[in-house]
């Protein structure tokens, strides 16, 4: 019999509404069907992020990757990321998390906007 894996989150976790499905628990793009559960929250409508929490600088809290039908690669579709304590604003992307040349996540800060 298969064992259920329990996701371990170190630190205090904050429960937030899933940004990818807007808390509905269903895939917003109906992929592969309109009955499909959200791939980020697995149908729960909520996600957990370790505190301190801030809005994802790359997707601006939308949870969607750069005009595509997939979760943001920086926040995993949650719309929020754990804030980097003592982090300085990334000079390459000027804190918005996007590479100025390609629009993809910044290679210096990995899309977090801070180093």
N, C-alpha and C positions, 0 to 999 in steps of 0.2 A: 504494500500500500504506500502511495506517495505521501511524503511528509509535506505539510504546508510550511513555506518559508515565511518567517516574520521579518519584515523590513526593520533594520536597526537604524535609528536616527540618534546621533550623539548630540547632546545639548538640548535646550528647550525647543520643542517644535510648535509651530503655530499652524492651526488648521485654517485654510483659506478656500474660497470658492475657486474651482478649477477655471482658469482663464481660457483654456482651449475650447471647452464645451459650454462655457458660461454657467456652469453648475447644473446643466441638464442631464449629464451622464451619458449622453449619446454623441456619436461622432458628428461634429457640425457639418461635415462635408458628405455625410452618408456613405462613407467608404468602408467596407465594400457594399453595405446596404444601409437603408434607413433604420434598421433595427440594431445596428452595431453599437456596442458600448464604446465610450470615449477611450482612446488608447492611453491617455494621460492619467485619468482618475479611475480607470477600469469600471466606469459606471456609477461610482459613488457620488460624483458631483463636487467632491472636496479633495484637496491635496494638502500635504504637510511640507513646510519649509522651516529649516532651522533658523531661529532668531539670532541676531537682529535681521529683520526682513526689510527689503526695499524693492520697489518696482524694477523689473528687468530693464536695464538701459537699452538692450538691443531691440527687443520687440515692443517696448513701451507698455508692457503689461497685457498685451493682446494674446500672448502665448502661441502665436503663429509665426512660422519662419518665413521672413522676407517674401511675401506675396505668394506663398505656396500653400498647399493643403497638408502641411505637416507641422508637428510641434516645433517651437523655437528650440534651436540646438543649445542655446545658452542657459535657459531656465527649464528646459525639458517640457515646455508647454504650461508650466505652472503660472507664469506671468510675474513671478517674484523670485528673487534670489537672496541668498544670505549676504548681508553687507560685509565688506571687507573692513575689519577694524583697523584704524590707522592708515588705511590705504590712501595713496595720493592719486589724484586725477590722472588718467592716462594721457600722455602728451600726443601720442600717435593718432588716437581717435577723438581727442578732446572730450573724453568722457561719455560719448554716446554709444560706445561699444561696436561701432561699425568701421570697417576699414574704409578710409576715404576714397580709395581707388576702385574697389570692387563692390562695396556694400555688404560684404560677408563679415562675420564676426572678426573683430580686431585680433591680430595674431600676437600682439603684445600683452593685452589684458584678457584675452579669450572672450571678449564681448561683455565683460563686467564693468568696463568704464573706469576702473581703478586698479592700481598696482600695489 
